[in-house]
Amino acid sequence: MNIIPHDNLQIHQLTTLEQFERCVVLQLEVWGYSDGDLVPRRVFLLAQKIGGQVIGAFDGDTIVGFAMALPGFRNQRAYLHSHMLAVLPEYRNFGLGRRLKLAQRDDAIARGFELMEWTYDPLEIKNAHLNIARLGAISRRYQPDFYGPSSSPLQGGLPTDRLYAEWWLNSPRVVNLLRGEPQPMEVIERVTVPHAIYQWKQDPQQRSLAEALQRNNRNALLSAFDRGLAIIGYERDASGDGSFLLGHWNEGTGKG
């Protein structure tokens, strides 16, 4: 078994067409997309030119992960929308995804942004834990079948439901959590994703279980958001199950 020297991995801005072409290849290696779902090289170039971000993780001279964001504007506020974050499978579980997100945050703050957003699959336990518990993002919007049909086998043929992550970069919640000082929160409801979801999605005979879970959780989260709740925490138990923790979110203080 090869041991990746993760302490030597470096994070840098990507600026060249050759580097952007590598990001296209990484999409194939990470998600197994068909050509129709690939983000082409020219979009990475555009993101870099119009005030977005293209940030890469390097092992020596080889790009092994990247994060790409585009500038956005909503509710009278400019923000960055992080459209993609990819890390090769053999480089996962070393905190590289978190390092890429923190590099995005540093760059965004340096340029005067207060907010970054992105979407994520509510059924992906590890990713949800990173977004909410480790980075301090919150979620209060849900979009059923956001992208339409996906060619990625990881989707398991399910609708591409997505939660929006809001990352208030300088909020007390985020600043304290990144210092290792998470704030107390009042949990009102929980919505759980069993670890078995991964098996259910990939097994045609159990896919109906995945479909039912997605539908039930979708309804539960939409209902909670309609009642003014937000996802303010995330827990994983010893069995690998994940739970969204819902409560009230005070945007002015960044507290749950």
C-alpha positions in Angstrom: 0.0 0.0 0.0 1.4 3.4 -1.0 1.5 6.0 1.7 0.8 9.5 0.4 3.2 12.1 1.9 0.3 14.5 2.6 2.4 16.9 4.7 4.1 17.9 1.4 0.9 18.7 -0.5 0.8 22.3 -1.6 -2.1 24.6 -2.4 -1.7 27.2 -5.2 -3.8 29.3 -7.6 -4.2 27.7 -11.1 -3.7 30.1 -14.0 -2.7 28.2 -17.2 -4.6 26.3 -19.8 -2.6 23.2 -19.1 -3.6 23.3 -15.5 -7.3 23.9 -16.4 -7.1 20.9 -18.7 -5.9 18.8 -15.8 -9.1 19.9 -13.9 -11.2 18.4 -16.7 -9.3 15.1 -16.4 -9.8 15.1 -12.6 -13.6 15.4 -13.1 -13.5 12.1 -15.1 -11.3 10.4 -12.4 -13.4 11.6 -9.4 -17.0 11.4 -10.7 -16.8 9.3 -13.9 -18.9 11.9 -15.8 -19.8 11.6 -19.4 -18.7 14.4 -21.8 -22.1 16.1 -21.4 -21.6 16.7 -17.7 -18.0 17.8 -17.8 -17.1 21.5 -17.1 -14.8 22.4 -20.0 -11.4 24.0 -19.8 -12.7 27.4 -21.0 -15.0 27.7 -18.0 -12.1 27.3 -15.6 -10.3 30.0 -17.6 -13.4 32.2 -17.5 -13.7 31.7 -13.7 -10.1 32.8 -13.2 -10.5 35.9 -15.5 -13.8 37.3 -14.1 -13.1 37.3 -10.4 -13.8 33.7 -9.4 -11.3 31.2 -8.1 -9.5 28.2 -9.5 -7.3 26.7 -6.7 -5.3 23.5 -7.0 -3.7 21.0 -4.7 -0.3 19.8 -5.8 1.7 16.6 -5.1 5.0 17.8 -6.6 4.1 19.0 -10.0 0.9 17.0 -10.3 -2.5 18.5 -9.6 -4.4 16.0 -7.4 -7.4 18.2 -6.4 -9.0 21.5 -7.2 -11.7 23.9 -6.2 -13.4 26.3 -8.6 -15.7 29.2 -7.8 -17.7 31.7 -9.8 -18.7 35.2 -8.7 -22.4 35.6 -7.9 -25.0 38.2 -6.8 -28.1 37.6 -4.7 -30.1 39.6 -2.2 -28.1 42.7 -3.0 -24.9 41.0 -2.1 -21.9 39.9 -4.1 -20.6 36.4 -3.1 -18.6 33.5 -4.5 -20.3 30.3 -5.5 -18.0 27.3 -5.2 -19.2 25.1 -8.1 -16.7 22.2 -7.8 -14.3 20.6 -5.4 -12.5 17.4 -6.4 -9.8 15.3 -4.8 -8.5 12.1 -6.2 -9.6 9.0 -4.2 -6.1 8.1 -3.1 -5.6 11.6 -1.6 -8.7 11.7 0.5 -9.0 11.5 4.3 -5.9 13.7 4.7 -7.9 16.9 5.2 -7.2 18.1 1.6 -10.7 19.1 0.9 -10.8 21.2 4.0 -7.5 22.8 3.0 -8.8 23.7 -0.4 -11.9 25.3 1.2 -9.8 27.3 3.7 -7.7 28.5 0.8 -10.9 29.7 -0.9 -11.9 31.4 2.3 -8.5 33.2 2.7 -8.7 34.4 -0.9 -12.3 35.5 -0.6 -11.7 37.5 2.6 -8.6 39.2 1.0 -10.9 40.4 -1.8 -13.6 41.7 0.5 -16.2 38.9 0.2 -18.3 38.0 3.3 -20.1 35.0 1.9 -19.4 31.9 -0.1 -22.0 29.4 -1.2 -22.1 26.0 -2.8 -24.5 23.1 -3.2 -24.0 19.5 -1.8 -25.8 16.2 -1.9 -27.9 15.7 1.3 -27.2 12.0 1.1 -23.4 12.3 1.2 -22.5 11.9 4.9 -18.8 12.8 4.9 -19.3 15.9 2.7 -22.2 17.2 4.8 -20.1 16.7 7.9 -17.2 18.7 6.4 -19.5 21.5 5.3 -21.5 21.9 8.5 -19.4 20.5 11.4 -15.9 21.3 10.2 -16.3 24.5 8.2 -19.2 26.1 9.9 -21.5 26.5 6.9 -25.3 26.5 7.5 -28.1 25.4 5.2 -31.6 26.7 4.8 -32.5 26.1 1.2 -33.1 22.8 -0.6 -33.5 22.3 -4.4 -34.9 19.0 -5.6 -33.2 17.6 -8.7 -30.9 20.6 -9.0 -28.9 19.4 -12.0 -31.4 17.1 -13.6 -30.1 13.6 -14.6 -26.5 12.9 -13.7 -24.1 10.6 -15.6 -22.0 10.0 -12.4 -22.4 6.4 -11.1 -22.0 7.9 -7.6 -25.5 9.4 -7.9 -27.0 5.9 -8.2 -29.7 7.1 -10.6 -31.3 9.3 -8.0 -32.5 12.8 -8.6 -29.7 15.3 -8.0 -31.2 16.9 -4.9 -29.0 19.6 -3.4 -28.7 21.6 -0.2 -27.2 25.1 -0.4 -24.3 25.7 2.0 -23.9 29.3 3.2 -20.5 30.0 4.5 -20.5 33.4 6.4 -16.7 33.8 6.3 -16.2 36.2 9.2 -19.2 35.2 11.4 -18.5 34.3 15.0 -19.7 30.7 14.3 -17.1 30.2 11.5 -14.2 32.0 13.2 -14.7 30.2 16.5 -15.2 26.8 14.9 -12.0 27.1 12.8 -10.2 28.0 16.1 -11.5 24.8 17.6 -14.1 26.6 19.7 -17.6 25.5 18.3 -20.5 27.5 19.7 -23.3 25.8 21.7 -26.5 25.4 19.7 -30.1 24.6 20.5 -31.2 21.6 18.4 -34.9 21.5 17.6 -35.1 18.7 15.0 -32.9 16.0 13.5 -32.9 14.4 10.0 -30.8 11.2 9.7 -29.0 9.6 6.8 -28.1 6.0 7.5 -24.7 4.8 6.2 -26.4 2.1 4.3 -27.5 4.7 1.8 -24.3 4.0 -0.2 -25.2 0.3 -0.6 -28.8 1.1 -1.4 -27.8 3.5 -4.2 -25.5 1.0 -5.9 -27.7 -2.1 -5.6 -30.7 -2.1 -8.1 -32.6 -4.4 -5.7 -32.3 -1.9 -2.9 -32.5 1.4 -4.8 -36.2 1.8 -3.8 -34.9 2.2 -0.2 -32.6 5.0 -1.3 -35.4 6.7 -3.2 -37.7 6.5 -0.2 -35.1 7.9 2.1 -34.3 10.8 -0.3 -38.0 11.6 -0.6 -38.7 11.5 3.1 -35.6 13.5 4.0 -36.4 16.0 1.3 -39.9 16.6 2.7 -38.6 16.8 6.3 -35.9 19.4 5.4 -38.2 21.5 3.2 -40.8 21.5 6.0 -38.2 22.6 8.5 -36.9 25.4 6.3 -40.5 26.6 5.6 -40.8 26.9 9.4 -37.8 29.1 9.7 -35.3 26.5 10.8 -31.8 26.0 9.4 -29.2 23.3 9.5 -26.8 24.5 12.1 -25.0 21.3 13.0 -24.1 17.8 11.8 -23.3 14.6 13.8 -21.9 11.2 12.8 -22.3 8.2 15.1 -20.3 5.0 15.7 -22.2 3.2 12.9 -21.4 5.9 10.4 -24.9 7.3 10.2 -25.2 11.1 9.8 -27.7 13.5 11.2 -28.6 17.1 10.3 -29.2 19.2 13.4 -31.8 21.9 12.8 -32.4 25.0 14.9 -32.7 28.8 14.6 -30.0 30.8 12.8 -29.2 34.4 13.7 -27.5 35.9 10.6 -26.5 39.0 12.5 -24.5 37.1 15.1 -23.7 33.9 13.3 -25.2 31.9 16.2 -27.5 28.9 16.1 
